[in-house]
Structures are given as C-alpha cells and as structure tokens.
Amino acid sequence: MAHRTFFSFHYERDVQRASVVRKSSQFKSSITPEWIEASIWESAKTSGPSAVQKLIDNALMGTSVTAVLIGAQTASRRWVKYEIDKSIERGNGLIGIYIHNIKDFAGNTDYKGTNPLPAGYSTYDWINNDGYNNLGTWVDDAYDAVN
C-alpha cells in the first residue's frame, strides 16, 4: 500500500542531501512523496509565520507518514519542530533519517546532528542502513507503528 509521505528537513543547509532522498523516493512503490517546493516555501516565508504554518498544514493534509531528514542543524529549526508537532497531532507515522553522510555536490559530508524526534520513534542512517533500498520498508514500518 502506498503511503503519502511528507519530508521535513532544513532546506537551506540540506537541500542537496535531501535531493538524494527525494530522487530515491520517486522509485519506491510504497511511497507517494510530498515535498514543499522551494519557490512556494520562499514565498510563504516572506509572507510571515501564518503563511508558513498554512503551507505546512496544507502539505501535511492527506499524508500518513512524516520522514524527518536529520542533518547537522535540523533539530534547531523552528519549522521542522512545527512539522513534527503537527505530524504527531495528525497521527502520522514518524521516522528520522540521518542524512549527514550523504555527500553534497562538492563531495562533502557533514557532522551528525541531534535527533529532533520525541523518544520512541525509529531513526535510520541513510548511508549506513542502506536508505536507497530500505526507505519503503521504513515508511511502511512507521505507518504500521501508529495503525
């Protein structure tokens, strides 16, 4: 069964690493990926906090799983925290995926950030746990954990 999955991450710092996950998710039969496009995100940010909240709330509608892509500074991001809180409120399955080991366009990795998820939610490392081949299973497991 396909699960509409919302991906949360620190856009400015991790968009290159997130694009690796994004491209992979397009080929997983159990995932219907939901991403907030950069141009829409930037427009909402300039319109103020209520516009950002509305954008996030609308993007989460109809999703059943939220995957938080954990980079070096993800845990400190205001909107990532909001996305996590709203996902829990909605009853979404929730997982964390460490992306610091994914190389950016310059070939650099990053340091491992703090897990922003509350205790009890599963986390994985994209590289060490073979995210390319296991993302669909992780999403299924997160969905099953709340249903």
C-alpha positions as CSV (number, residue, x, y, z in Angstrom):
1,M,0.0,0.0,0.0
2,A,1.4,3.4,-0.9
3,H,1.8,5.9,1.9
4,R,1.7,9.6,1.2
5,T,4.8,10.8,2.9
6,F,5.8,14.3,4.0
7,F,9.5,15.0,4.0
8,S,10.8,17.5,6.6
9,F,14.3,19.0,6.6
10,H,16.4,22.1,7.0
11,Y,16.1,23.5,3.5
12,E,19.0,25.9,3.3
13,R,21.6,23.6,4.7
14,D,20.4,20.2,3.5
15,V,18.6,20.6,0.2
16,Q,21.4,18.9,-1.7
17,R,21.3,15.8,0.6
18,A,17.5,15.8,0.6
19,S,17.5,15.7,-3.2
20,V,19.2,12.3,-3.0
21,V,16.4,11.0,-0.8
22,R,13.8,12.8,-3.0
23,K,15.0,11.1,-6.2
24,S,15.1,7.7,-4.5
25,S,11.6,8.1,-3.1
26,Q,10.2,8.6,-6.6
27,F,11.1,5.0,-7.4
28,K,9.6,3.4,-4.3
29,S,6.2,1.8,-4.9
30,S,5.1,2.2,-1.2
31,I,5.8,5.9,-1.1
32,T,3.9,8.8,-2.6
33,P,6.3,11.6,-1.7
34,E,5.1,15.1,-0.6
35,W,7.7,17.9,-0.8
36,I,7.2,21.6,-0.4
37,E,8.7,23.2,-3.5
38,A,11.4,25.8,-2.9
39,S,9.6,28.7,-4.7
40,I,6.4,28.1,-2.7
41,W,8.4,27.8,0.6
42,E,10.4,31.1,-0.1
43,S,7.2,32.9,-0.9
44,A,5.5,31.8,2.3
45,K,8.5,32.7,4.4
46,T,8.4,36.3,3.1
47,S,4.6,36.5,3.9
48,G,5.1,35.7,7.5
49,P,4.7,32.9,10.1
50,S,1.0,32.3,9.5
51,A,1.6,31.8,5.8
52,V,4.3,29.2,6.6
53,Q,2.0,27.4,9.0
54,K,-0.7,27.3,6.4
55,L,1.7,26.0,3.8
56,I,2.9,23.2,6.1
57,D,-0.7,22.3,7.3
58,N,-1.8,22.1,3.7
59,A,1.2,19.9,2.7
60,L,0.5,17.5,5.6
61,M,-3.1,17.1,4.6
62,G,-3.7,13.6,3.4
63,T,-0.3,12.3,4.5
64,S,0.1,9.2,6.6
65,V,3.8,9.3,7.4
66,T,6.4,12.1,8.0
67,A,10.0,11.4,7.4
68,V,12.4,13.9,9.1
69,L,15.7,14.1,7.3
70,I,18.1,14.8,10.1
71,G,21.1,17.0,9.1
72,A,23.6,18.8,11.3
73,Q,21.2,21.6,12.3
74,T,17.8,20.1,11.7
75,A,16.9,19.9,15.4
76,S,17.2,23.6,15.9
77,R,14.8,24.6,13.1
78,R,11.6,26.2,14.1
79,W,9.5,24.9,11.2
80,V,10.9,21.3,11.5
81,K,9.7,21.3,15.1
82,Y,6.3,22.6,13.9
83,E,6.1,19.9,11.2
84,I,6.9,17.2,13.8
85,D,4.3,18.5,16.3
86,K,1.6,18.7,13.6
87,S,2.5,15.2,12.3
88,I,2.1,13.8,15.8
89,E,-1.2,15.7,16.2
90,R,-2.4,14.2,12.9
91,G,-1.5,10.7,13.9
92,N,1.1,10.3,11.2
93,G,3.7,7.6,11.4
94,L,7.0,9.4,12.1
95,I,10.6,8.4,11.3
96,G,14.0,10.1,11.4
97,I,16.6,9.6,8.7
98,Y,20.2,10.8,9.3
99,I,21.5,12.4,6.1
100,H,24.8,13.8,7.2
101,N,26.7,11.0,5.5
102,I,25.3,11.9,2.1
103,K,27.8,13.8,0.0
104,D,26.7,17.3,-1.2
105,F,27.5,18.5,-4.7
106,A,31.1,19.3,-3.6
107,G,31.6,15.8,-2.3
108,N,31.5,16.8,1.4
109,T,29.6,15.1,4.2
110,D,28.5,16.9,7.4
111,Y,28.5,16.2,11.1
112,K,25.8,14.2,12.7
113,G,23.0,16.4,14.1
114,T,20.8,15.9,17.2
115,N,17.7,13.8,16.7
116,P,14.7,16.2,16.9
117,L,12.1,13.4,17.3
118,P,10.5,12.6,20.7
119,A,11.7,9.3,22.3
120,G,10.3,6.1,20.9
121,Y,10.4,6.9,17.1
122,S,12.7,5.0,14.9
123,T,15.7,6.6,13.2
124,Y,18.0,5.3,10.5
125,D,21.1,6.4,8.8
126,W,20.7,6.8,5.0
127,I,24.2,5.5,4.2
128,N,24.9,3.0,7.0
129,N,21.4,1.5,6.8
130,D,21.1,1.5,3.0
131,G,18.3,4.0,2.7
132,Y,18.1,3.7,-1.1
133,N,16.9,0.1,-0.7
134,N,15.1,0.4,2.6
135,L,13.2,3.6,2.5
136,G,10.0,2.0,1.5
137,T,10.2,-0.5,4.4
138,W,11.0,2.3,6.9
139,V,7.9,4.2,5.7
140,D,5.7,1.1,5.9
141,D,7.0,0.4,9.5
142,A,6.4,4.0,10.6
143,Y,2.8,3.7,9.3
144,D,2.3,0.3,10.9
145,A,3.5,1.7,14.3
146,V,0.5,4.1,14.6
147,N,-2.2,2.0,12.8
